[in-house]
Amino acid sequence: MSITMKNPRFPALSFFSALLIGIGWTLIAIGILVLVLCAISLFSSSATDFGAVLTTAMTFGLASLALVLIGLFTVTGGESVRVFLAIEANTHAWTAVVKRPE
């Protein structure tokens, strides 16, 4: 299967699907990056300001988990549109070959 599956009959939906997938993976990458930065800040903090760093890391950690989940749902939506376009293309190709009995 190709990475950029384009349906010539529905170019706007193909573009929308690719856009959703790109935005979703970007959100996932940003969320994981923020999670890693929160973990680094927790492990590199001193004992005197650990409470403030922990509160900040928990806040940003939960926000980044929300970003990852939103990204996963966005990628799922884009892939769903891509699957529907593939089903339509296969149905269109199949009905062009197989004729209905009259």
N, C-alpha and C positions, 0 to 999 in steps of 0.2 A: 504494500500500500504506500502510495506516495505521501509525502509530508504535506504538500499543498494540493489537496484534491479540489479541483475546480469543476463546478458544474456550469457549462456554458448557457444552460437555460435559466439559471438563477444566479447571476453574478453578484447581486447584492447580498443574497444569503450566504454565498461562499465567502465574501469579504467579511460579513458580520461574524461568521463562525471563526474565521482566522483572527479577527480582532478580539473576540471573546477569549479565545485560547491564549493569545499573546498577553492580554491584560491579566488573565488568571495566573499564568506562570510568572509574570512579573510580580504580582502580589505575593505569591508563594515564596519567591526568592527574597523579597524585601522582608517578609515575616520571619523567615529562617535567619536572615542576616541580623535582624534585631534581636532574635532569641540568642544567637551566639554572642552578640555584644553584651546582652544582659548577663549571660553566664560569665563572661570575661570580667565584667565589672564586679560581680559578686565574689569571684575568686581572687581578684586583685585588690579588694578593699581592706582597709585596716579594721581592727577590732573596735576602735573608738567610734567610727561612723557607720558601723555595719547596719544599724537599724534604718537609717535614712536610705542607704544604698539598697537594702532589701525591699523597702517600700517602693522605691522608684523602679527597681528591677521587676517586682511583681506587677506593677502597673503596666510597664512597657511589655512585659512578658505576656500578660493577658491580651493586650492590644495586638501584639504580633501573632498570637494564636488565633485571634479573630481574623487577622489579615490572611493567615494561611487557610483557614476554613472558607472564607469568602473566595479566595483564589481557587480552592478546590471545587467549590460549587460553580464558579465562573467557567473553569475549564470543562467541567461536566456539561454545562449548558452548551458550550461551543462544540464539544464532541457529539452531543445529541443532535444538534443541527447538522453536523457533518454526516452522521449516520442516516438521518432522514433524507439528505441529499443523495447519499449512496443508494438507499433503497429506491428512491425515485428514478435514479439513473438506471439501475438494474431492471426495474419494472418497465421503464420506457424501452430499454433495449430488448427485453424479453417479448413485449407485445409487438415489437417491430418484426420479430422473427416468427412468433407463433400467432397464427390467425385463429379467431374464434370460429367455432362451427356455426354454420348458418341454418 
